């Protein structure tokens, strides 16, 4: 869909799976963090894995280097724990709010980390990510 973009910072692949599920649901593709944000991108889905209760460095550089004023942003992420995901999403929300973004929702699920949470995100997690995407789009 025009005007909708999905971007992700994923080291282990868990968050990328969630990003691909969201993009598939929206008829979009997963964008490259190294490329400037297109001017027509008005609804953004930004996701990151959780690294020490924080977003990935690549995502934070992307947020710093781009303009978000007037854009609607939905956040998503994966983490070994729910508490870690909430802290990571809060850090992203804070950075994006300072850049003028309008935060419209967030979603997180468990992701695999070493031997923990193997098999995650699972089919149910990915279906929930797609549901999240549909809800954000309906509300936009």
C-alpha positions as CSV (number, residue, x, y, z in Angstrom):
1,X,0.0,0.0,0.0
2,X,1.2,3.5,-0.8
3,X,2.4,5.6,2.1
4,X,3.0,2.6,4.4
5,X,6.5,1.5,5.2
6,X,8.0,-1.2,7.5
7,X,11.5,-1.0,8.9
8,X,13.3,-3.4,11.2
9,X,16.6,-3.8,13.1
10,X,17.0,-7.5,13.7
11,X,20.2,-9.4,14.6
12,X,18.9,-12.9,15.2
13,X,16.0,-12.9,12.7
14,X,13.1,-13.0,15.2
15,X,12.0,-9.4,14.8
16,X,12.6,-9.7,11.0
17,X,9.9,-12.5,10.9
18,X,7.5,-10.2,12.7
19,X,8.3,-7.4,10.2
20,X,7.8,-9.7,7.3
21,X,4.4,-10.8,8.7
22,X,3.3,-7.1,9.1
23,X,4.6,-6.2,5.6
24,X,2.8,-9.2,4.1
25,X,-0.5,-8.2,5.7
26,X,-0.2,-4.6,4.5
27,X,1.0,-5.5,1.0
28,X,4.3,-3.7,1.7
29,X,7.9,-4.7,1.8
30,X,10.5,-4.4,4.6
31,X,12.7,-1.4,4.0
32,X,16.4,-0.8,4.4
33,X,17.5,1.2,7.4
34,X,20.5,2.5,5.5
35,X,18.2,4.3,3.0
36,X,16.6,7.7,3.8
37,X,12.9,7.5,4.7
38,X,10.8,8.2,1.6
39,X,8.8,11.4,1.7
40,X,5.5,9.6,0.9
41,X,5.8,7.4,4.0
42,X,3.0,8.6,6.3
43,X,2.3,5.4,8.2
44,X,5.4,3.7,9.6
45,X,5.9,0.4,11.3
46,X,9.2,0.4,13.1
47,X,10.6,-2.6,14.9
48,X,13.6,-3.8,16.8
49,X,14.9,-6.7,18.7
50,X,15.8,-5.9,22.3
51,X,19.5,-5.5,23.1
52,X,20.2,-4.8,26.8
53,X,16.6,-3.4,27.2
54,X,17.3,-1.0,24.3
55,X,16.5,-0.9,20.6
56,X,19.2,-1.8,18.1
57,X,21.8,0.8,17.2
58,X,20.7,0.7,13.6
59,X,17.2,1.6,14.4
60,X,18.2,4.5,16.7
61,X,20.5,5.8,13.9
62,X,17.5,5.6,11.5
63,X,15.3,7.5,14.0
64,X,18.0,10.2,14.5
65,X,18.7,10.6,10.8
66,X,15.2,10.9,9.5
67,X,12.2,13.3,9.9
68,X,9.1,12.0,11.6
69,X,7.0,15.1,12.2
70,X,3.4,14.5,11.0
71,X,3.9,10.8,10.5
72,X,2.0,8.0,12.2
73,X,4.3,5.4,13.8
74,X,3.5,2.0,15.1
75,X,6.2,0.2,17.0
76,X,6.9,-3.5,17.3
77,X,9.6,-5.7,18.8
78,X,10.7,-9.0,20.2
79,X,12.5,-9.7,23.5
80,X,13.4,-12.7,25.7
81,X,11.1,-11.1,28.3
82,X,8.1,-8.8,28.3
83,X,9.8,-6.3,30.6
84,X,12.7,-6.0,28.3
85,X,10.4,-5.4,25.3
86,X,8.5,-2.7,27.2
87,X,11.7,-0.8,28.1
88,X,12.9,-1.1,24.5
89,X,9.6,0.2,23.1
90,X,9.5,3.0,25.6
91,X,13.0,4.1,24.5
92,X,11.9,4.1,20.8
93,X,8.7,6.0,21.7
94,X,10.7,8.6,23.6
95,X,13.1,9.2,20.7
96,X,10.3,9.3,18.1
97,X,8.1,11.6,20.2
98,X,11.0,14.1,20.3
99,X,11.2,13.9,16.5
100,X,7.5,14.8,16.2
101,X,6.1,11.4,15.4
102,X,2.5,10.5,16.3
103,X,2.7,7.1,18.1
104,X,-0.4,5.0,17.2
105,X,0.3,1.7,18.9
106,X,2.8,-1.0,19.8
107,X,3.2,-4.7,19.7
108,X,5.7,-7.1,21.2
109,X,6.2,-10.8,21.4
110,X,8.8,-13.2,22.6
111,X,11.8,-13.8,20.4
112,X,14.5,-16.5,20.6
113,X,17.7,-15.7,22.3
114,X,20.4,-18.3,22.5
115,X,18.6,-21.4,24.0
116,X,15.7,-19.4,25.3
117,X,12.3,-19.1,23.6
118,X,13.2,-21.5,20.8
119,X,10.5,-21.6,18.1
120,X,9.5,-18.0,18.8
121,X,8.0,-16.0,17.2
122,X,5.6,-18.8,16.5
123,X,2.6,-19.0,14.2
124,X,0.3,-17.4,16.9
125,X,2.8,-14.5,17.4
126,X,2.9,-13.8,13.7
127,X,-0.9,-13.9,13.4
128,X,-1.1,-11.5,16.3
129,X,1.4,-9.2,14.5
130,X,-0.8,-9.3,11.4
131,X,-3.9,-8.5,13.5
132,X,-1.9,-5.6,15.0
133,X,-1.1,-4.3,11.5
134,X,-4.8,-4.5,10.5
135,X,-5.9,-2.6,13.6
136,X,-3.4,0.2,13.1
137,X,-4.5,0.6,9.5
138,X,-8.1,0.7,10.4
139,X,-7.5,3.4,13.0
140,X,-5.4,5.5,10.6
